[in-house]
Amino acid sequence: MCGKETSALEYADARMFDQSPFVLVELKNSDKKSLQLAETLVNCIGAIPFPLDAKTHDQWVAYTSHFPYLLSNLLARITPPETKPLAASGWRSSSRLAGSSIPMMNDILRTNKEEVLRVLDQFMMQMNEVRSVIEKTPDSINDYLKVGQTSYLEMVTDNEAH
């Protein structure tokens, strides 16, 4: 799982797959020789083979890839153009994925529609909750934000360190 928000040969990066997980989904008609060949190809590009069933793959990438793209796109969409002078590193980091290939993302969102909609429903519930916290119980904002911070740190901390 890796990528860039830019596409075209001029943006090619020979090391892009280095140490990145590369999901291999075994199909009903996959034979041992084909799976070994796929794993060899993944190793040749420097990626790490990561076997996963199709359903789990679709669920996980809805959270880790497809929804982040949508969130980035929505942030870019609602940001007024006159705020450009103040659109610094935080905004750029958060909106970077909006620069991704629209035809590619269109295909992805269409083919994983159910999982993306499920994640969007969860997000909308969280948006309503954080709105309520800010509006009605501002003293609990720290507690609300701490849950997200803890989740973030668990996701980005190297598993070997635990």
MARBA-3410 file (N, C-alpha, C, O; in Angstrom, 1 decimal):
162
0.9,-1.2,0.0,0.0,0.0,0.0,0.9,1.2,0.0,1.5,1.6,1.0 ~ 1.0,1.8,-1.1,1.7,3.1,-1.3,1.2,3.8,-2.5,0.4,3.2,-3.3 ~ 1.6,5.0,-2.7,1.1,5.7,-3.8,1.5,7.2,-3.7,2.1,7.6,-2.7 ~ 1.1,8.0,-4.6,1.4,9.4,-4.7,0.1,10.1,-5.2,-0.7,9.5,-5.8 ~ 0.0,11.3,-4.9,-1.1,12.1,-5.4,-0.8,12.5,-6.8,-1.7,13.1,-7.5
0.4,12.3,-7.3,0.7,12.7,-8.7,0.8,11.4,-9.6,1.1,10.3,-9.1 ~ 0.4,11.6,-10.8,0.5,10.5,-11.8,1.1,11.0,-13.1,1.0,12.1,-13.4 ~ 1.8,10.1,-13.8,2.5,10.4,-15.0,3.9,9.9,-14.9,4.4,9.8,-13.8 ~ 4.5,9.5,-16.0,5.8,9.0,-16.0,6.8,9.9,-15.3,7.8,9.4,-14.7 ~ 6.7,11.2,-15.5,7.6,12.2,-14.9,7.7,12.1,-13.4,8.6,12.6,-12.8
6.7,11.5,-12.8,6.6,11.4,-11.3,7.0,10.0,-10.8,6.8,9.7,-9.6 ~ 7.4,9.2,-11.7,7.8,7.8,-11.4,8.9,7.8,-10.3,9.8,8.6,-10.3 ~ 8.7,6.8,-9.4,9.7,6.6,-8.3,10.0,5.2,-8.2,9.2,4.4,-7.7 ~ 11.2,4.8,-8.6,11.7,3.4,-8.6,11.6,2.8,-7.2,11.6,1.5,-7.1 ~ 11.7,3.6,-6.2,11.7,3.0,-4.8,10.4,3.2,-4.1,10.3,2.9,-2.9
9.3,3.5,-4.8,8.1,3.7,-4.2,7.5,2.5,-3.4,6.9,2.7,-2.3 ~ 7.8,1.3,-3.8,7.2,0.1,-3.2,8.1,-0.4,-2.1,7.7,-1.3,-1.3 ~ 9.3,0.2,-1.9,10.3,-0.3,-0.9,9.6,-0.4,0.5,9.1,0.5,1.1 ~ 9.6,-1.7,1.0,9.1,-2.0,2.4,7.6,-1.7,2.6,7.2,-1.5,3.7 ~ 6.9,-1.5,1.5,5.4,-1.3,1.6,4.7,-2.6,1.5,5.1,-3.5,0.7
3.6,-2.8,2.2,2.8,-4.0,2.1,2.2,-4.0,0.7,1.6,-3.1,0.2 ~ 2.2,-5.2,0.1,1.6,-5.4,-1.2,0.6,-6.6,-1.0,1.0,-7.7,-0.8 ~ -0.7,-6.3,-1.0,-1.7,-7.2,-0.7,-1.8,-8.2,-1.9,-1.9,-7.9,-3.1 ~ -1.8,-9.5,-1.5,-2.0,-10.6,-2.5,-3.3,-11.3,-2.0,-3.4,-11.9,-0.9 ~ -4.3,-11.3,-2.9,-5.6,-11.9,-2.6,-5.6,-13.2,-3.4,-5.6,-13.2,-4.6
-5.7,-14.3,-2.7,-5.8,-15.6,-3.3,-7.3,-15.8,-3.8,-8.2,-15.6,-3.1 ~ -7.3,-16.2,-5.1,-8.6,-16.5,-5.7,-8.9,-17.9,-5.7,-8.1,-18.8,-5.5 ~ -10.2,-18.3,-6.0,-10.6,-19.7,-6.1,-9.7,-20.5,-7.0,-9.3,-21.6,-6.7 ~ -9.4,-19.9,-8.2,-8.6,-20.6,-9.2,-7.1,-20.4,-9.1,-6.3,-20.7,-10.0 ~ -6.6,-19.7,-8.0,-5.2,-19.5,-7.8,-4.5,-20.8,-7.5,-4.9,-21.6,-6.6
-3.4,-21.1,-8.3,-2.7,-22.3,-8.0,-1.4,-21.9,-7.2,-1.0,-20.7,-7.2 ~ -0.7,-22.9,-6.7,0.5,-22.6,-5.9,1.6,-21.9,-6.7,2.3,-21.0,-6.2 ~ 1.8,-22.3,-7.9,2.8,-21.8,-8.8,2.5,-20.3,-9.1,3.4,-19.5,-9.0 ~ 1.3,-19.9,-9.3,0.9,-18.5,-9.6,1.1,-17.7,-8.3,1.6,-16.6,-8.4 ~ 0.8,-18.2,-7.2,1.0,-17.5,-5.9,2.5,-17.3,-5.6,2.9,-16.2,-5.2
3.3,-18.3,-5.9,4.7,-18.1,-5.7,5.3,-17.1,-6.7,6.2,-16.3,-6.3 ~ 4.8,-17.1,-7.9,5.3,-16.1,-8.9,4.9,-14.7,-8.4,5.7,-13.8,-8.5 ~ 3.7,-14.5,-8.0,3.2,-13.2,-7.5,4.1,-12.7,-6.3,4.4,-11.6,-6.3 ~ 4.3,-13.6,-5.4,5.2,-13.3,-4.3,6.6,-12.9,-4.7,7.2,-12.0,-4.2 ~ 7.1,-13.6,-5.7,8.5,-13.3,-6.2,8.5,-11.9,-6.8,9.4,-11.1,-6.6
7.5,-11.6,-7.6,7.4,-10.3,-8.2,7.3,-9.2,-7.2,7.9,-8.1,-7.3 ~ 6.5,-9.4,-6.2,6.3,-8.4,-5.1,7.7,-8.2,-4.4,8.1,-7.1,-4.1 ~ 8.4,-9.3,-4.1,9.7,-9.2,-3.5,10.7,-8.4,-4.4,11.5,-7.7,-3.9 ~ 10.6,-8.6,-5.7,11.5,-8.0,-6.7,11.4,-6.5,-6.7,12.4,-5.8,-7.0 ~ 10.2,-6.0,-6.4,10.0,-4.5,-6.4,10.3,-3.9,-5.0,10.1,-2.7,-4.8
10.7,-4.8,-4.1,11.0,-4.3,-2.8,9.9,-4.2,-1.8,10.0,-3.7,-0.7 ~ 8.7,-4.7,-2.2,7.5,-4.6,-1.3,7.5,-5.9,-0.5,8.3,-6.8,-0.6 ~ 6.6,-5.9,0.5,6.4,-7.0,1.4,5.1,-7.7,1.1,4.0,-7.1,1.2 ~ 5.1,-9.0,0.7,3.8,-9.7,0.4,2.9,-9.7,1.6,3.4,-10.0,2.7 ~ 1.7,-9.4,1.4,0.7,-9.4,2.6,-0.6,-10.1,2.1,-1.4,-9.5,1.5
-0.7,-11.4,2.4,-1.9,-12.1,2.0,-3.1,-11.7,2.8,-3.0,-11.5,4.0 ~ -4.2,-11.5,2.1,-5.4,-11.1,2.7,-6.6,-11.5,1.9,-6.5,-11.6,0.6 ~ -7.7,-11.8,2.5,-8.9,-12.1,1.7,-9.5,-10.9,1.2,-9.3,-9.8,1.7 ~ -10.3,-11.0,0.1,-10.8,-9.8,-0.6,-11.7,-9.0,0.3,-11.7,-7.7,0.2 ~ -12.6,-9.6,1.1,-13.5,-8.8,1.9,-12.8,-8.0,2.9,-13.1,-6.8,3.1
-11.8,-8.6,3.6,-11.0,-7.8,4.6,-10.2,-6.7,3.9,-10.2,-5.6,4.4 ~ -9.7,-7.0,2.8,-9.0,-6.0,2.0,-9.9,-4.8,1.7,-9.5,-3.6,2.0 ~ -11.1,-5.0,1.2,-12.0,-3.9,0.9,-12.4,-3.1,2.1,-12.5,-1.9,2.1 ~ -12.6,-3.8,3.3,-12.9,-3.1,4.5,-11.8,-2.2,5.0,-12.0,-1.1,5.3 ~ -10.6,-2.8,5.0,-9.4,-2.1,5.5,-9.1,-0.9,4.6,-8.8,0.2,5.1
-9.1,-1.0,3.3,-8.7,0.1,2.4,-9.7,1.2,2.4,-9.4,2.3,2.0 ~ -11.0,0.8,2.7,-12.0,1.9,2.8,-11.6,2.9,3.9,-11.8,4.1,3.7 ~ -11.0,2.4,5.0,-10.5,3.3,6.1,-9.2,3.9,5.8,-9.0,5.1,6.0 ~ -8.3,3.1,5.2,-6.9,3.6,5.2,-6.5,4.3,3.8,-5.4,4.9,3.7 ~ -7.4,4.2,2.8,-7.1,4.8,1.5,-8.2,5.6,0.9,-8.1,6.7,0.6
-9.4,4.9,0.8,-10.5,5.5,0.1,-11.1,6.7,0.9,-11.4,7.7,0.3 ~ -11.4,6.5,2.2,-11.9,7.6,3.0,-11.0,8.7,3.1,-11.4,9.9,3.0 ~ -9.7,8.5,3.4,-8.8,9.6,3.5,-8.7,10.4,2.2,-8.6,11.7,2.3 ~ -8.9,9.8,1.0,-8.9,10.5,-0.2,-10.2,11.4,-0.2,-10.1,12.6,-0.5 ~ -11.3,10.9,0.2,-12.6,11.7,0.2,-12.4,12.8,1.2,-12.9,14.0,0.9
-11.9,12.6,2.3,-11.8,13.6,3.4,-10.9,14.7,2.8,-11.2,15.9,3.0 ~ -9.8,14.4,2.2,-8.8,15.3,1.6,-9.5,16.2,0.5,-9.4,17.4,0.4 ~ -10.3,15.5,-0.3,-11.0,16.1,-1.4,-12.1,17.1,-0.8,-12.2,18.2,-1.3 ~ -12.8,16.7,0.2,-13.8,17.6,0.8,-13.2,18.8,1.4,-13.7,19.9,1.3 ~ -12.0,18.6,2.1,-11.4,19.8,2.7,-11.0,20.8,1.6,-11.2,22.0,1.8
-10.4,20.3,0.5,-10.0,21.2,-0.5,-11.3,21.8,-1.2,-11.2,23.0,-1.5 ~ -12.3,21.1,-1.2,-13.6,21.6,-1.8,-14.2,22.7,-1.0,-14.7,23.7,-1.6 ~ -14.2,22.6,0.3,-14.8,23.6,1.1,-14.0,24.8,1.5,-14.5,25.8,2.1 ~ -12.7,24.7,1.3,-11.8,25.8,1.7,-11.9,27.0,0.7,-11.7,26.9,-0.5 ~ -12.3,28.2,1.2,-12.4,29.3,0.4,-11.1,29.7,-0.2,-10.1,29.7,0.4
-11.1,30.1,-1.5,-9.9,30.5,-2.2,-9.1,31.6,-1.6,-7.9,31.7,-1.6 ~ -9.8,32.5,-0.9,-9.2,33.7,-0.3,-8.3,33.3,0.9,-7.5,34.1,1.4 ~ -8.5,32.1,1.4,-7.6,31.6,2.5,-6.3,31.1,2.1,-5.4,30.7,2.9 ~ -6.0,31.1,0.8,-4.7,30.6,0.2,-3.5,31.1,0.9,-2.6,30.3,1.2 ~ -3.4,32.4,1.3,-2.2,32.8,2.0,-1.9,32.1,3.3,-0.8,32.1,3.8
-2.9,31.5,3.9,-2.8,30.9,5.2,-2.8,29.3,5.1,-2.7,28.6,6.1 ~ -2.9,28.8,3.9,-2.9,27.4,3.6,-1.5,26.8,3.7,-0.9,26.6,2.7 ~ -1.1,26.6,4.9,0.3,26.2,5.1,0.4,24.7,5.2,-0.4,23.9,4.7 ~ 1.4,24.2,6.0,1.7,22.8,6.1,0.5,21.9,6.5,0.3,20.8,6.0 ~ -0.2,22.4,7.5,-1.4,21.5,8.0,-2.4,21.3,6.9,-2.9,20.2,6.7
-2.8,22.4,6.2,-3.8,22.3,5.2,-3.2,21.5,4.0,-3.9,20.6,3.5 ~ -2.0,21.7,3.7,-1.4,21.0,2.5,-1.3,19.5,2.8,-1.5,18.6,2.0 ~ -0.9,19.1,4.1,-0.8,17.7,4.4,-2.1,17.1,4.4,-2.3,15.9,4.0 ~ -3.1,17.8,4.9,-4.5,17.2,5.0,-5.2,17.1,3.7,-6.1,16.3,3.5 ~ -4.8,18.0,2.7,-5.6,18.0,1.5,-4.8,17.4,0.3,-5.3,17.4,-0.8
-3.6,16.9,0.6,-2.7,16.4,-0.5,-3.3,15.4,-1.4,-3.1,15.5,-2.6 ~ -4.1,14.5,-0.8,-4.6,13.4,-1.6,-5.7,13.9,-2.6,-6.0,13.2,-3.6 ~ -6.2,15.1,-2.4,-7.2,15.6,-3.4,-6.5,15.8,-4.8,-7.3,15.9,-5.8 ~ -5.2,15.8,-4.9,-4.5,15.9,-6.1,-4.4,14.6,-6.9,-3.8,14.5,-8.0 ~ -4.9,13.5,-6.3,-4.9,12.2,-6.9,-5.7,12.1,-8.2,-6.5,12.9,-8.5
-5.4,11.1,-9.0,-6.1,10.8,-10.2,-7.6,10.6,-10.0,-8.0,9.7,-9.3 ~ -8.4,11.5,-10.6,-9.8,11.4,-10.4,-10.4,10.1,-11.1,-11.2,9.4,-10.5 ~ -10.0,9.8,-12.3,-10.5,8.5,-12.9,-10.1,7.3,-12.1,-11.0,6.4,-12.0 ~ -8.9,7.2,-11.5,-8.5,6.1,-10.7,-9.4,6.1,-9.4,-9.9,5.0,-9.1 ~ -9.6,7.2,-8.8,-10.4,7.2,-7.5,-11.9,7.0,-7.8,-12.6,6.4,-7.0
-12.3,7.4,-9.0,-13.7,7.1,-9.4,-13.9,5.6,-9.5,-14.9,5.1,-8.9 ~ -13.0,4.9,-10.1,-13.1,3.5,-10.2,-13.0,2.8,-8.9,-13.8,1.9,-8.6 ~ -12.1,3.3,-8.0,-12.0,2.7,-6.7,-13.3,2.9,-5.9,-13.7,1.9,-5.3 ~ -13.8,4.1,-5.9,-15.0,4.4,-5.1,-16.2,3.6,-5.6,-17.1,3.2,-4.8 ~ -16.3,3.4,-6.9,-17.4,2.6,-7.4,-17.3,1.1,-7.1,-18.3,0.5,-6.8
-16.1,0.6,-7.1,-15.9,-0.8,-6.9,-15.9,-1.2,-5.4,-16.2,-2.4,-5.1 ~ -15.7,-0.2,-4.6,-15.7,-0.5,-3.1,-16.8,0.3,-2.4,-16.7,0.7,-1.3 ~ -17.9,0.6,-3.2,-18.9,1.5,-2.7,-19.5,1.1,-1.4,-19.6,2.0,-0.5 ~ -19.9,-0.1,-1.1,-20.5,-0.5,0.1,-19.6,-0.2,1.3,-20.1,0.3,2.4 ~ -18.4,-0.6,1.2,-17.4,-0.3,2.4,-17.2,1.1,2.6,-17.1,1.6,3.7
-17.0,1.9,1.5,-16.8,3.3,1.6,-18.0,4.0,2.3,-17.9,4.9,3.1 ~ -19.2,3.6,1.9,-20.4,4.2,2.5,-20.5,3.8,3.9,-21.0,4.7,4.7 ~ -20.1,2.6,4.3,-20.1,2.2,5.7,-19.2,3.1,6.5,-19.5,3.6,7.6 ~ -18.0,3.4,6.0,-17.1,4.3,6.7,-17.6,5.7,6.7,-17.4,6.4,7.8 ~ -18.2,6.2,5.7,-18.8,7.5,5.7,-19.9,7.6,6.7,-20.0,8.7,7.4
-20.7,6.6,6.9,-21.7,6.6,7.9,-21.1,6.8,9.3,-21.6,7.5,10.2 ~ -20.0,6.0,9.6,-19.3,6.1,10.9,-18.7,7.5,11.0,-18.8,8.1,12.1 ~ -18.2,8.1,10.0,-17.6,9.4,10.1,-18.7,10.4,10.4,-18.5,11.3,11.2 ~ -19.8,10.3,9.7,-20.9,11.3,9.9,-21.4,11.2,11.4,-21.7,12.3,12.0 ~ -21.4,10.0,12.0,-21.8,9.9,13.4,-20.7,10.6,14.2,-21.1,11.3,15.2
-19.5,10.4,13.9,-18.4,11.1,14.7,-18.4,12.6,14.5,-18.2,13.3,15.5 ~ -18.7,13.1,13.3,-18.9,14.5,13.1,-20.0,15.1,14.0,-19.8,16.2,14.6 ~ -21.1,14.4,14.0,-22.2,14.9,14.9,-21.8,14.9,16.3,-22.2,15.8,17.1 ~ -21.1,13.8,16.7,-20.6,13.8,18.1,-19.7,14.9,18.5,-19.8,15.5,19.5 ~ -18.7,15.1,17.6,-17.7,16.2,18.0,-18.4,17.5,17.9,-18.0,18.4,18.7
-19.3,17.7,17.0,-20.1,19.0,17.0,-20.8,19.2,18.3,-20.8,20.3,18.8 ~ -21.4,18.2,18.8,-22.1,18.2,20.0,-21.2,18.5,21.2,-21.5,19.3,22.1 ~ -20.0,17.9,21.2,-19.0,18.1,22.3,-18.6,19.6,22.3,-18.6,20.2,23.3 ~ -18.3,20.1,21.1,-17.8,21.5,21.0,-18.9,22.5,21.4,-18.7,23.5,22.1 ~ -20.1,22.2,21.0,-21.3,23.1,21.2,-21.8,23.0,22.6,-22.1,24.0,23.3
-21.9,21.8,23.2,-22.6,21.6,24.5,-21.7,21.3,25.7,-22.0,21.7,26.8 ~ -20.6,20.7,25.4,-19.7,20.3,26.6,-18.3,20.6,26.2,-17.5,19.6,26.1 ~ -17.9,21.8,26.1,-16.6,22.2,25.6,-15.5,21.7,26.6,-14.3,21.5,26.2 ~ -15.9,21.5,27.9,-14.9,21.0,28.9,-14.4,19.6,28.6,-13.4,19.1,29.1 ~ -15.2,18.9,27.7,-14.8,17.5,27.4,-14.1,17.3,26.0,-13.9,16.2,25.6
-13.7,18.5,25.4,-13.0,18.4,24.1,-11.7,17.7,24.2,-11.4,16.8,23.4 ~ -11.0,17.9,25.3,-9.7,17.2,25.5,-9.9,15.7,25.5,-9.1,15.0,24.9 ~ -10.9,15.3,26.2,-11.1,13.8,26.3,-11.5,13.3,25.0,-11.0,12.2,24.6 ~ -12.3,14.0,24.2,-12.7,13.5,22.9,-11.5,13.4,22.0,-11.3,12.4,21.3 ~ -10.7,14.5,22.0,-9.5,14.5,21.1,-8.5,13.5,21.5,-7.8,12.9,20.6
-8.4,13.2,22.8,-7.4,12.2,23.3,-7.6,10.8,22.7,-6.7,10.1,22.4 ~ -8.9,10.5,22.5,-9.2,9.1,21.9,-8.6,9.1,20.5,-8.0,8.0,20.1 ~ -8.8,10.1,19.7,-8.3,10.1,18.3,-6.7,10.1,18.3,-6.1,9.4,17.5 ~ -6.1,10.9,19.2,-4.7,10.9,19.3,-4.1,9.6,19.7,-3.1,9.1,19.1 ~ -4.8,8.9,20.6,-4.3,7.6,21.0,-4.4,6.6,19.9,-3.5,5.8,19.6
-5.5,6.6,19.1,-5.7,5.7,18.0,-4.6,6.0,16.9,-4.1,5.1,16.3 ~ -4.4,7.3,16.7,-3.3,7.7,15.7,-2.0,7.1,16.1,-1.3,6.5,15.3 ~ -1.6,7.3,17.4,-0.3,6.8,17.8,-0.2,5.3,17.8,0.9,4.7,17.5 ~ -1.3,4.6,18.0,-1.3,3.1,17.9,-1.1,2.7,16.4,-0.4,1.7,16.2 ~ -1.7,3.4,15.5,-1.5,3.1,14.1,-0.1,3.4,13.5,0.4,2.6,12.7
0.5,4.4,14.0,1.8,4.8,13.4,3.0,4.3,14.2,4.1,4.4,13.7 ~ 2.8,3.7,15.3,3.9,3.2,16.1,4.3,1.8,15.6,3.4,1.0,15.3 ~ 5.6,1.6,15.4,6.1,0.4,14.8,5.7,-0.8,15.8,6.0,-0.7,17.0 ~ 5.1,-1.8,15.2,4.7,-3.0,16.0,5.8,-3.6,16.7,5.6,-4.2,17.8 ~ 7.0,-3.6,16.2,8.2,-4.2,16.8,8.6,-3.5,18.1,9.2,-4.1,18.9
8.2,-2.2,18.2,8.5,-1.5,19.4,7.7,-1.9,20.6,8.0,-1.6,21.8 ~ 6.6,-2.6,20.4,5.7,-3.0,21.5,6.1,-4.4,22.1,5.5,-4.8,23.0
END
